């Protein structure tokens, strides 16, 4: 994990297409502005997990099966690192 220190208004670039800006600091809360192509989905972690759970339940695949399939795919050598 890369950990960066930023001041209000400063930005972080991720690749050529994504810019994250520190917009506001209020107490223990920070607000981030994210500029990215519309083709890239951006979600808060809790929303992403909810979407993932709903997709898994509607597909009929459980977490155990998904973990096994992921491990098999990784061990197959098809996944480029």
Secondary structure, DSSP 8 states (H G I E B T S, - for coil): -------TT-EEEETTTEEEEEEEEETTEEEEEEE--TTS----HHHHHHHHHHHHHHHT--HHHHHHHHHHHHHTT-S--
